[in-house]
Amino acid sequence: MKRSFIQLLIFLSLFVSACAPVQEESTTPDKETENVLQVEPEEKSAETKEETIEKEDEQKPVVQQQAPPKEQFSGYKLIEVDGGDLSGYREANVVVDIGYGDREYWAFTNEYGQLVRVIADKIILQDDRIEPVLSSGRYYADEAKVPGVESEVLDEGHVIADSLGGVSNAYNITPQNSTLNRHGDQAYMEEVIRSAGGATDFEAIITYPNTETQIPSSYQYTYTLKGNKIVDTFDNVNPDEVNSSLGLTGSKPSEPSDSSSSNTNGDVSSVDTNGNGQVTIKEAKAAGFSMPITSDHWLYQYMDDRDHDGMVGE
């Protein structure tokens, strides 16, 4: 009886244990699971950050590459050369700014290193009040030694003169006939621009007899003065010799006479066609005067004797 009671108790205990509700598994993660869950949000946050940066980059304005300063520079290498560089060497197929100071005067060379073109939107005259001009009226004491200037009859001729704001390196200097440069068409062209206070749309085309020399055969200048387009073409020769061969000038200097030796007897207005108070060789010749004009001639005081030898147009 006692054994049966004990067995009954054991049976009841097992029955109660089997019928008890099963405890649900906890949803609280253990440490390992918790670490995994923490890592996953961090990775998603990094991806979101990268996407945000990409979107910000897409929204930034695209900086366009700066275009070349001028379309006509295409095919030429832009280089810088000091304005007072005395070297006569020129690089081939380059463009150089030959304007003094802030002026932009552009010189171009061909494949042979010959100076063939010079352009300027605006010619700005030299201003010795604010610029370091020498007593000679030049920016530099000397000019580039371009091959050919060693000749006794050729000057170191500026394409754009100092008085017009040009520098003195090889990209603005050509070997030019001395008379042409000092008293001929070159000097006349420069004087006309100075008298007008400058020029616009300036272009010089320089021609050579072959591809080996640096001595030009001719020049063509095109520029605009007060709305008028001027084209001046001339050869790189002594204009006095040409005029003499054409019978346009006498072989002897002008002889003073009662009508010409005194400036009181001469009417400069009939010679000074542009009315600027200065008489050029071209104006004097057009008025019928023979060259050279000597210091005792009444016209001399109105003319530019650049080498101060007492004669103009020799």
Residue pairs with C-beta under 8 A, 6 or more apart in sequence:
29 37
68 74
69 78
70 106
72 106
72 119
73 95
73 106
75 93
76 93
76 94
76 95
76 108
77 91
77 93
77 94
77 95
78 94
78 95
78 96
79 91
79 94
79 95
79 96
80 96
80 97
81 96
81 169
81 170
81 171
82 169
83 98
83 100
83 139
83 140
83 167
83 168
83 169
84 139
84 140
84 142
84 167
84 168
84 169
85 144
85 169
85 170
86 142
86 143
86 144
86 145
86 168
86 169
87 144
87 145
87 169
87 170
88 144
88 145
88 146
88 147
88 149
88 170
88 173
88 214
89 113
89 170
90 109
90 113
90 114
90 115
90 146
90 170
90 171
90 214
91 109
91 113
92 109
92 110
92 111
92 112
92 113
93 109
93 110
93 111
94 108
94 109
95 106
95 107
95 108
95 109
96 106
96 107
96 169
96 171
97 103
97 104
97 105
97 106
97 107
98 105
98 106
98 107
98 118
98 159
98 160
98 166
98 167
98 169
98 171
98 172
99 105
99 120
99 124
99 160
99 165
99 166
99 167
100 126
100 131
100 139
100 162
100 165
100 166
100 167
101 131
101 165
103 120
103 124
103 165
104 120
104 121
105 118
105 119
105 120
105 123
105 160
105 165
105 166
105 172
105 202
106 118
106 119
106 120
107 115
107 117
107 118
107 159
107 171
107 172
108 115
108 116
108 117
108 118
108 119
109 115
109 116
109 171
110 116
112 211
112 212
113 214
114 206
114 208
114 211
114 214
115 159
115 170
115 171
115 172
115 174
115 206
115 214
116 205
116 206
116 207
116 208
117 203
117 204
117 205
117 206
118 159
118 160
118 172
118 202
118 203
118 204
118 206
119 202
119 203
119 204
120 160
120 202
121 200
121 201
121 202
122 198
122 199
122 200
122 202
123 160
123 164
123 165
123 193
123 198
123 199
123 200
123 202
123 223
124 164
124 165
124 198
125 163
125 164
125 165
125 193
125 194
125 197
125 198
126 133
126 137
126 139
126 162
126 163
126 164
126 165
128 137
131 139
132 139
133 139
133 162
134 140
134 141
137 162
137 163
138 162
138 168
139 162
139 167
139 168
140 162
140 167
140 168
142 156
142 168
143 149
143 156
143 158
143 168
143 173
144 156
144 168
144 169
144 170
144 172
144 173
145 156
146 156
146 170
146 173
146 174
146 175
146 214
147 175
147 213
147 214
147 215
148 154
148 175
148 213
148 214
148 215
149 155
149 156
149 173
149 175
151 175
153 177
153 178
153 238
154 175
154 176
154 177
154 178
154 215
155 175
155 176
155 177
155 178
155 181
155 182
156 168
156 173
156 175
156 176
157 173
157 174
157 175
157 176
157 180
157 181
157 186
158 166
158 168
158 172
158 173
159 166
159 172
159 173
159 174
159 204
159 206
160 166
160 172
160 202
160 204
161 190
162 168
163 190
163 194
164 190
164 193
164 194
164 198
166 172
174 206
174 214
174 215
174 216
175 214
175 215
175 216
176 186
176 216
176 236
177 184
177 236
177 237
177 238
178 238
179 238
179 239
179 240
179 313
179 314
180 186
180 187
180 234
180 236
180 237
180 238
180 239
181 187
182 306
182 307
183 239
183 281
183 291
183 304
183 306
183 312
183 313
183 314
184 234
184 238
184 239
184 240
184 281
184 282
185 232
185 234
185 239
185 282
186 219
186 234
187 280
187 281
187 304
187 306
188 280
188 281
188 282
189 221
189 232
191 278
191 280
191 304
192 225
192 230
192 274
193 199
193 223
193 225
195 274
195 276
195 278
196 225
196 226
199 223
199 224
199 225
200 223
200 224
201 222
201 223
201 224
201 229
202 221
202 222
202 223
203 221
203 222
203 223
204 219
204 220
204 221
204 222
205 219
205 220
205 222
206 216
206 218
206 219
207 216
207 217
207 218
207 219
207 220
208 214
208 215
208 216
208 217
209 215
209 217
215 236
216 236
217 235
217 236
218 233
218 234
218 235
218 236
219 233
219 234
219 236
220 231
220 232
220 233
221 230
221 231
221 232
221 233
222 229
222 230
222 231
222 232
223 229
223 230
224 230
235 242
239 281
240 249
240 291
240 292
240 313
240 314
243 249
243 285
243 291
244 251
248 285
249 285
249 290
249 291
250 290
252 290
253 290
253 291
253 292
253 293
253 294
253 311
254 260
254 289
254 290
254 291
254 292
254 293
254 294
254 297
256 294
256 296
256 297
258 265
259 265
259 266
260 266
260 297
260 298
260 299
261 296
261 297
261 298
262 298
263 298
263 301
265 298
266 298
266 299
268 277
268 279
268 299
268 302
269 275
270 287
271 279
271 283
271 284
271 287
271 289
271 299
271 302
272 278
272 279
272 283
272 302
273 283
273 286
274 283
277 302
278 302
278 303
278 304
279 299
279 302
279 303
280 303
280 304
281 291
281 303
281 312
281 313
284 291
284 293
284 299
284 303
284 313
285 291
285 313
289 299
291 312
291 313
291 314
292 311
292 312
292 313
292 314
293 299
293 300
293 303
293 311
293 312
293 313
294 300
294 310
294 311
295 305
295 310
295 311
300 312
303 312
304 312
305 311
305 312
